């Protein structure tokens, strides 16, 4: 699938759509989800043009991968979640529920999740 530069997250990265930023570095941008599914619901997106996790792992540089995953950890720490617990979720493809074709990690916390995944 080709990257759609008009997706909502690409527009957020370009400053065309506002977001409530919680973190930014050279590789990543994190913001509050506008339709939260938990008391804490943050999204972390890479600044590169990657449609999903598979695209990112296949095409991102080692530096981009390291920077992105470190950013996810920094966002969780900044939100006070490390040691308390949080859910980290990636949806990959339409069948999984991925609504925006730009890689994004959901950080969810602040409640007990009843749907246990083993």
ABEGO torsion letter per residue (X at the ends): XBBBAABAAAAAAAGABBBBBABBBAABBBBBBABBABABBBBBBBABBBABAAAAAAABBAAAAAAAAAAAAAAAAAAGABGAEBBBBBBBEAAAGBABBBBBBBBBBGBBBABBBX
